[in-house]
Amino acid sequence: MSVARVASRAQLGLAAPRVEVEVHLGSGLPQFSIVGLPATAVKESKDRVRAALANANFEWPAGRITVNLSPADLPKEGCRYDLPIALGILLASAQLPCDAQRLEDLEFYGELGLAGELKPIRGMVLAAAHAAGAGHGIVVPAGNLAEARIAARAGARGATSLLAVCALLGKFSVDADGVGEEKLLTDERARPGVPDLADVRGQATAKRALVVAAAGGHSILLVGPPGTGKTMLAQRLPGLLPPLTGADALDVAAIASVSSRGFDAREYGRRPFRAPHHSASANAIIGGGPRAQPGEVSLSHLGVLFLDELPEFDRRVLESLREPLESGVVSISRTALQVEYPARFQLVAAMNPCPCGYLGEASGRCRCAPPEIARYRARISGPLLDRIDLRVEVPAVGDELLLEPAAHEGGLDTARATASVVAARRLQLERGGRLNSELAGREIQQACALDARGRLLMAQARKRFELSARGMHRVLRVARTIADLEDTRGGISPRHLAEALQLRRVAA
């Protein structure tokens, strides 16, 4: 009898607990069993492993084979355990000479094809990050090597087949290209095709609001008829934001890696921009499903979530945004599973002023009756609207701006706007360690102090615009951001406060 142990990791939300794959070869009738709460894909690995070992010219051990995935009370899902199970069988049957001490500092991941090739799996960035934190090296499919090295750096090795993994551990011959040596992708790569703010003609107020939103991390609602540049403005917000730090880039990559689509290593270091269709369900936006996967609010963490045609989204979907907009996290609970994902995203929403979209145009082509307009706007609840910091009108642009050459426009471009945003954010972080949109309680009182004139203006505005306490605090945060853009180190002036109120005037 013999027992072999090979290390791997499970994936539960953004946790990656260590899993020890124990393989025991015993006497008795031939049988292969897997225990330790395996899901269907894990149970099916016995057929993939058997075929892979046979096609790699290894012998299938006679007798009873028991595979225990420890800890036994932790649910195991996916095909990532194929490779460690196969290695455990080879080690237990003495077909793979390897020092057990050497295996203690290595973790193995990968799905096996029937011919013994290794196929990529999801969640590799997350597993690699936890392995690196534990000081372990990892062996992964060659297709996962680029993303694994984002977190594990030099501690990751890639292989194209089971034989290539054996070559890493023992004295087996293998083709020269069997072991992956793919170069690490770095964030030094150029970012081609970043949209420029100067491409948007006119819309000076909306551009100013976009810069304020980028500088303070504020949410923004763009209201205007079709074809006025609302989507173009939203697409240019990520280009105004400063680059992600190393830790933040890793968090974004880890969330993407555990999603159903997986992570593209070429996107590493970029701010997410997510634009789900208005038919998306609450599970797609917030997250959920049997495996509690992240939704759009988490996939846009530290980036932008763009909701075009906001009133067309299901009411339950819109109401589910209220909590993550306040807390920056989202909790997903299932019968036997509860996970928490970060969701610090910037919401950019766009909508038409009425059902036909042309309310207020000089042409007078809008024929929507007041009750229709009221019902259309009522699709967005007051509590959700109260959580949106900036509400900006994006009117139709005249021919003189649309047809004039861009060189003569002299508008704000992304390069200059980004410099202002970076400087304002640096000032905020030096002052309190967080962006203005995240200020709360006593922090607002300290950072957003008003003089006598400012307090009088705020009192008048609160009465006129019927601002709630939350709405008043959001106006103060925006005013603080406007002051930071001007490098004002003292309190908020009435001029800053007036502009903040102006940027919140449009009522949906």
Secondary structure, 3 states (H helix, E strand, C coil): CEEEEEEEECCECCECCEEEEEEEEECCCCEEEEECCECHHHHCHHHHHHHHHHHCCCCCCCCEEEEEEECCCCCECCCCCHHHHHHHHHHHCCCCCCCHHHHCCEEECCEECCCCEEECCCCHHHHHHHHHHCCCEEEEEHHHHHHHHHHHHHHEEEECEHHHHHHHHCCCCCCHHHEECCCCCCCCCCCCCCCCHHHCCCCHHHHHHHHHHHHHCCCEEEECCCCCCHHHHHHHHHHHCCCCCHHHHHHHHHHHHCCCCCCCHHHCCCCCEECCCCCCCHHHHHEECCCCEECHHHHCCCCEEEECCHHHCCHHHHHCCHHHHHHCEEEEEECCEEEEEECCCEEEEEECCCCCCCCCCCCCCCCCCHHHHHHHHCCCCHHHHHCCCEEEECCCCCHHHHCCCHHHCCCCCHHHHHHHHHHHHHHHHHHHCCCHHHCCCHHHHHHCCECHHHHHHHHHHHHHHCCCHHHHHHHHHHHHHHHHHCCCCCCECHHHHHHHHHCCCCCC
